[in-house]
């Protein structure tokens, strides 16, 4: 088994972030944005995008004092082992929860569309075995696979978006400000949950071969991710009526069904589903890698193999829990959104600010002492 100490080049780091955003596009995140703000989704996405960009620029500044450190290291600097333990446990739980939401949603989608008569456990086992093998081979293998898959996956998404060109009409985007100002700009702040990629920025620095590129990587990956999200929102807004409260099984899949390249090549959705399946597999492999990494830093265990196997078994067990539809919607529509917002824009950000203040205070005292 290779050690998971591979360092990312700039392009690899950007692809790693993009696979996280792609997984969210595949799993109906754009639909939830539209469902909240209606036709105000375009204005809301620009609004959210600016907020996210400002936040990332501030985050880049805050990390300047802690080169080659992640949020776990910063937490230990700020509050010692106690805070490090608390933050580590929170992140392990979050990575498990988001991976569970992702896997359960995608596995159920595959079952409904293609494997209606197959037990769900077989689909889950396919992912579990792949995740274990990928992580045992090593982080480098996961990253190389991501770099190969991401361009094709993005192309498939863009093709799905251009499939609605004939249905495009400005009337479908009016009124531009949605239901009202409060819904678009106040309630619409909840849509910052779609910027889940920022979670990975808190862990990215130590994974880079050259931490000097951290700012370029975060801004570039954020810009590309936002553009993909924005275009997907526009396309879904084009084909789905706002008045329809029924959530489609998968918005992006329904977009792909509209693609035909003449009589010779039709029903490209099966090819797209294969690409998206590999993308989800890559994302889940990264999630398990992050769980393993955080747990290793928390416990100082050198044997990552056992952590990987245990993490995968826990994820498999979570997906087998007999939640009913109401509980599932509550976890995805309420818990997931507020958890991501509270963690990314709340707890972590406060830790970074306080750590910077502590650094500045200690440095100031040092200058006074030695002066």
PLY file of the C-alpha trace (Angstrom):
ply
format ascii 1.0
element vertex 371
property float x
property float y
property float z
element edge 370
property int vertex1
property int vertex2
end_header
0.00 0.00 0.00
1.31 3.42 -0.96
1.52 6.08 1.64
-1.04 8.86 1.25
1.51 11.65 1.41
1.35 12.64 -2.24
1.52 16.42 -2.81
-0.73 18.12 -5.34
0.35 20.17 -8.32
-1.69 23.28 -9.10
-3.81 21.62 -11.80
-4.42 18.56 -9.62
-5.58 20.70 -6.70
-8.04 22.57 -8.92
-9.42 19.28 -10.27
-9.79 17.99 -6.71
-11.99 20.97 -5.82
-13.94 20.70 -9.07
-14.85 17.04 -8.43
-16.51 18.21 -5.20
-18.59 20.80 -7.05
-19.42 18.37 -9.86
-20.79 15.89 -7.33
-23.10 18.59 -5.98
-24.31 19.53 -9.47
-25.10 15.89 -10.17
-27.16 15.62 -6.98
-29.77 18.32 -7.53
-28.15 21.21 -5.61
-29.15 23.69 -8.40
-32.77 22.58 -8.03
-32.75 23.40 -4.30
-31.42 26.88 -5.11
-34.24 27.50 -7.59
-36.83 26.00 -5.27
-35.99 28.60 -2.63
-35.78 31.81 -4.67
-37.66 30.99 -7.89
-36.82 33.19 -10.89
-34.61 35.27 -8.61
-32.08 32.43 -8.82
-29.91 34.29 -11.35
-29.62 37.42 -9.19
-29.26 35.25 -6.11
-26.39 33.27 -7.65
-24.52 36.48 -8.52
-25.16 37.74 -4.99
-24.01 34.48 -3.41
-21.04 34.29 -5.76
-19.77 37.71 -4.69
-20.17 36.83 -1.01
-18.27 33.59 -1.54
-15.46 35.32 -3.43
-15.01 37.94 -0.71
-15.00 35.19 1.89
-12.29 33.25 0.02
-10.10 36.34 -0.32
-10.37 36.90 3.43
-9.64 33.22 4.06
-6.52 33.44 1.89
-5.34 36.37 3.99
-6.04 34.55 7.26
-4.06 31.50 6.15
-0.98 33.61 5.34
0.06 33.42 8.99
-0.21 29.61 8.94
1.64 28.26 5.89
1.40 24.50 5.32
-1.33 24.25 7.98
-4.96 23.17 7.84
-7.87 24.01 10.13
-6.89 21.15 12.48
-3.40 22.59 12.94
-4.79 26.10 13.41
-7.27 24.80 16.00
-4.45 23.19 17.95
-2.49 26.45 17.84
-5.50 28.38 19.11
-6.93 26.06 21.75
-4.49 23.19 22.22
-5.44 19.53 22.03
-8.94 20.14 23.40
-10.00 22.39 20.52
-8.11 20.21 18.05
-10.08 17.18 19.23
-13.43 18.98 19.06
-12.83 20.37 15.56
-11.48 17.03 14.31
-14.54 15.15 15.56
-16.86 17.74 14.01
-15.18 17.42 10.64
-15.13 13.64 10.72
-18.88 13.70 11.39
-19.47 16.26 8.63
-17.47 14.33 6.04
-19.38 11.18 6.98
-22.73 12.96 6.80
-22.10 14.60 3.41
-20.69 11.35 1.98
-23.78 9.53 3.26
-26.13 12.06 1.64
-24.19 11.84 -1.63
-23.96 8.06 -1.79
-27.53 7.34 -0.69
-28.96 9.87 -3.19
-26.91 8.67 -6.14
-27.39 4.98 -5.36
-31.16 5.48 -5.15
-31.10 7.40 -8.43
-29.25 4.53 -10.14
-31.71 2.03 -8.72
-34.77 3.97 -9.92
-33.41 4.69 -13.41
-31.45 1.56 -14.33
-31.56 -1.12 -11.62
-35.12 -1.08 -10.37
-35.17 -4.82 -9.59
-31.71 -4.95 -8.02
-31.29 -4.68 -4.25
-29.84 -1.36 -3.16
-27.18 -3.14 -1.12
-25.50 -4.44 -4.31
-25.15 -0.89 -5.67
-23.74 0.29 -2.35
-21.27 -2.60 -2.23
-19.98 -1.64 -5.67
-19.07 1.79 -4.35
-17.71 0.47 -1.05
-15.30 -1.95 -2.68
-14.10 0.71 -5.11
-13.57 3.27 -2.34
-11.53 0.83 -0.24
-9.37 -0.25 -3.19
-8.76 3.35 -4.29
-7.69 4.48 -0.82
-5.49 1.45 -0.27
-3.72 2.08 -3.58
-3.08 5.65 -2.48
-4.04 9.30 -2.76
-1.95 9.71 -5.90
-4.07 7.19 -7.78
-7.27 8.95 -6.70
-5.94 12.32 -7.83
-4.75 11.01 -11.20
-8.18 9.47 -11.81
-9.87 12.74 -10.89
-7.65 14.71 -13.29
-8.59 12.34 -16.09
-12.32 12.29 -15.36
-13.02 15.95 -14.51
-12.60 17.41 -18.04
-14.93 14.81 -19.57
-17.47 15.23 -16.79
-17.50 19.01 -17.20
-17.96 18.57 -20.96
-20.91 16.23 -20.33
-22.48 18.79 -18.01
-21.98 21.61 -20.53
-23.52 19.48 -23.29
-26.51 18.85 -21.04
-26.83 22.59 -20.50
-26.67 23.45 -24.19
-29.39 20.88 -24.82
-31.97 23.41 -23.60
-30.87 26.09 -26.09
-34.09 25.79 -28.11
-36.19 26.20 -24.97
-34.36 29.32 -23.84
-36.61 32.35 -23.34
-36.12 35.47 -21.25
-39.73 35.19 -20.11
-38.77 32.15 -18.04
-36.42 34.31 -15.94
-38.91 36.99 -15.03
-39.47 38.56 -12.58
-35.68 38.78 -12.26
-35.80 39.54 -8.56
-37.95 36.50 -7.81
-40.83 36.49 -5.37
-39.64 39.56 -3.44
-36.51 41.27 -2.12
-36.50 39.39 1.18
-36.73 35.95 -0.44
-33.94 36.64 -2.94
-31.47 38.51 -0.73
-32.28 37.57 2.87
-33.78 34.08 2.77
-31.59 33.47 -0.27
-28.49 33.65 1.91
-29.30 30.04 2.77
-28.10 29.16 -0.73
-24.53 29.72 0.43
-24.75 26.03 1.39
-24.07 25.35 -2.32
-20.49 26.61 -1.78
-19.52 23.42 0.04
-16.20 23.40 -1.83
-14.94 26.02 0.64
-14.82 23.26 3.27
-11.91 21.72 1.37
-10.03 25.02 1.28
-9.57 24.66 5.03
-7.60 21.44 4.39
-5.91 22.21 1.09
-2.68 23.96 2.14
-0.74 20.94 3.51
-1.75 18.86 0.48
-0.03 21.22 -1.96
3.42 20.67 -3.35
3.91 24.43 -3.29
1.72 26.31 -0.79
2.64 29.54 -2.57
-0.04 28.66 -5.16
-2.79 28.35 -2.54
-4.43 31.68 -3.39
-4.37 31.05 -7.15
-5.81 27.57 -6.68
-8.65 28.68 -4.43
-9.70 31.62 -6.62
-9.42 29.68 -9.90
-11.28 26.60 -8.63
-13.95 28.79 -7.03
-14.47 30.79 -10.24
-14.82 27.66 -12.39
-17.12 25.99 -9.85
-19.35 29.05 -9.62
-19.64 29.31 -13.42
-20.67 25.65 -13.65
-23.23 26.13 -10.89
-24.55 29.33 -12.47
-24.97 27.74 -15.91
-26.67 24.69 -14.42
-29.13 26.89 -12.53
-29.99 28.79 -15.72
-30.55 25.57 -17.66
-32.76 23.99 -15.01
-34.72 27.23 -14.68
-35.33 27.01 -18.44
-37.01 23.60 -18.48
-38.65 23.24 -15.06
-41.71 25.37 -14.19
-41.34 27.19 -10.87
-44.92 26.38 -9.93
-44.14 22.68 -9.93
-43.34 21.67 -6.34
-42.43 18.09 -7.28
-38.68 17.51 -7.06
-37.35 15.76 -10.18
-35.41 12.57 -9.60
-32.34 14.31 -11.00
-32.39 17.62 -12.86
-29.09 17.11 -14.65
-30.14 13.66 -15.81
-33.35 15.05 -17.30
-31.27 17.67 -19.08
-29.03 14.96 -20.56
-32.10 13.13 -21.90
-32.72 16.08 -24.20
-29.38 15.66 -26.01
-29.33 14.04 -29.45
-26.54 14.22 -32.02
-28.58 13.27 -35.04
-30.02 9.83 -35.78
-26.67 8.07 -35.43
-25.99 8.98 -31.80
-28.94 9.14 -29.44
-29.60 8.55 -25.73
-26.24 9.89 -24.56
-27.61 9.95 -21.03
-26.25 6.44 -20.39
-22.71 7.61 -21.20
-23.19 10.66 -19.01
-24.45 8.54 -16.12
-21.28 6.44 -16.40
-19.12 9.57 -16.22
-21.12 10.89 -13.28
-20.87 7.51 -11.54
-17.08 7.64 -11.79
-17.13 11.26 -10.58
-19.23 10.35 -7.53
-16.92 7.43 -6.85
-13.90 9.78 -6.99
-15.58 12.27 -4.67
-16.48 9.57 -2.14
-12.90 8.28 -2.28
-11.66 11.79 -1.48
-14.17 12.02 1.39
-12.90 8.78 2.94
-9.33 10.00 2.42
-10.17 13.21 4.30
-11.79 11.24 7.14
-8.73 9.02 7.35
-6.40 12.02 7.30
-8.26 13.92 10.03
-8.57 10.82 12.22
-4.86 10.07 11.78
-3.94 13.59 12.88
-6.26 13.30 15.85
-4.99 9.94 17.09
-1.47 9.87 15.60
-2.18 6.40 14.20
0.24 5.40 11.46
-1.88 2.54 10.08
-4.25 4.32 7.69
-5.38 0.98 6.25
-7.49 0.14 9.30
-8.94 3.65 9.43
-9.94 3.42 5.76
-11.62 0.05 6.23
-13.44 1.23 9.36
-14.57 4.48 7.71
-15.94 2.66 4.68
-17.83 0.18 6.86
-19.38 3.04 8.86
-20.41 4.80 5.64
-21.94 1.57 4.36
-23.84 1.14 7.61
-25.19 4.69 7.47
-26.56 4.11 3.97
-28.42 1.02 5.19
-30.25 2.85 7.97
-34.02 2.57 7.41
-34.83 6.29 7.26
-38.25 7.15 5.88
-38.78 9.77 3.18
-39.69 12.52 5.67
-36.47 12.00 7.66
-34.44 11.89 4.45
-35.87 15.22 3.24
-35.29 16.77 6.67
-31.63 15.71 6.64
-31.05 17.03 3.12
-33.20 20.18 3.14
-32.58 21.41 6.68
-29.71 19.69 8.51
-27.34 19.61 5.53
-27.81 23.27 4.61
-27.47 24.73 8.09
-24.62 22.38 8.98
-22.53 23.48 5.99
-23.25 27.17 6.51
-22.56 27.01 10.25
-19.31 25.11 9.76
-17.86 26.89 6.72
-18.94 30.46 7.43
-19.25 30.20 11.20
-17.12 27.93 13.37
-14.11 27.59 11.05
-14.04 31.26 10.17
-14.17 32.29 13.83
-11.30 29.91 14.61
-9.20 31.43 11.82
-9.88 35.00 13.02
-9.11 34.20 16.65
-5.94 32.32 15.68
-4.77 35.35 13.69
-5.50 37.64 16.63
-3.53 35.33 18.92
-0.64 35.29 16.45
-0.68 39.07 16.23
-0.91 39.45 20.03
2.00 37.07 20.67
4.08 38.76 18.00
3.33 42.17 19.51
4.32 41.00 22.98
7.49 39.49 21.56
8.47 42.80 19.98
7.83 44.66 23.22
9.73 42.09 25.27
12.80 42.04 23.11
12.70 45.68 22.21
0 1
1 2
2 3
3 4
4 5
5 6
6 7
7 8
8 9
9 10
10 11
11 12
12 13
13 14
14 15
15 16
16 17
17 18
18 19
19 20
20 21
21 22
22 23
23 24
24 25
25 26
26 27
27 28
28 29
29 30
30 31
31 32
32 33
33 34
34 35
35 36
36 37
37 38
38 39
39 40
40 41
41 42
42 43
43 44
44 45
45 46
46 47
47 48
48 49
49 50
50 51
51 52
52 53
53 54
54 55
55 56
56 57
57 58
58 59
59 60
60 61
61 62
62 63
63 64
64 65
65 66
66 67
67 68
68 69
69 70
70 71
71 72
72 73
73 74
74 75
75 76
76 77
77 78
78 79
79 80
80 81
81 82
82 83
83 84
84 85
85 86
86 87
87 88
88 89
89 90
90 91
91 92
92 93
93 94
94 95
95 96
96 97
97 98
98 99
99 100
100 101
101 102
102 103
103 104
104 105
105 106
106 107
107 108
108 109
109 110
110 111
111 112
112 113
113 114
114 115
115 116
116 117
117 118
118 119
119 120
120 121
121 122
122 123
123 124
124 125
125 126
126 127
127 128
128 129
129 130
130 131
131 132
132 133
133 134
134 135
135 136
136 137
137 138
138 139
139 140
140 141
141 142
142 143
143 144
144 145
145 146
146 147
147 148
148 149
149 150
150 151
151 152
152 153
153 154
154 155
155 156
156 157
157 158
158 159
159 160
160 161
161 162
162 163
163 164
164 165
165 166
166 167
167 168
168 169
169 170
170 171
171 172
172 173
173 174
174 175
175 176
176 177
177 178
178 179
179 180
180 181
181 182
182 183
183 184
184 185
185 186
186 187
187 188
188 189
189 190
190 191
191 192
192 193
193 194
194 195
195 196
196 197
197 198
198 199
199 200
200 201
201 202
202 203
203 204
204 205
205 206
206 207
207 208
208 209
209 210
210 211
211 212
212 213
213 214
214 215
215 216
216 217
217 218
218 219
219 220
220 221
221 222
222 223
223 224
224 225
225 226
226 227
227 228
228 229
229 230
230 231
231 232
232 233
233 234
234 235
235 236
236 237
237 238
238 239
239 240
240 241
241 242
242 243
243 244
244 245
245 246
246 247
247 248
248 249
249 250
250 251
251 252
252 253
253 254
254 255
255 256
256 257
257 258
258 259
259 260
260 261
261 262
262 263
263 264
264 265
265 266
266 267
267 268
268 269
269 270
270 271
271 272
272 273
273 274
274 275
275 276
276 277
277 278
278 279
279 280
280 281
281 282
282 283
283 284
284 285
285 286
286 287
287 288
288 289
289 290
290 291
291 292
292 293
293 294
294 295
295 296
296 297
297 298
298 299
299 300
300 301
301 302
302 303
303 304
304 305
305 306
306 307
307 308
308 309
309 310
310 311
311 312
312 313
313 314
314 315
315 316
316 317
317 318
318 319
319 320
320 321
321 322
322 323
323 324
324 325
325 326
326 327
327 328
328 329
329 330
330 331
331 332
332 333
333 334
334 335
335 336
336 337
337 338
338 339
339 340
340 341
341 342
342 343
343 344
344 345
345 346
346 347
347 348
348 349
349 350
350 351
351 352
352 353
353 354
354 355
355 356
356 357
357 358
358 359
359 360
360 361
361 362
362 363
363 364
364 365
365 366
366 367
367 368
368 369
369 370
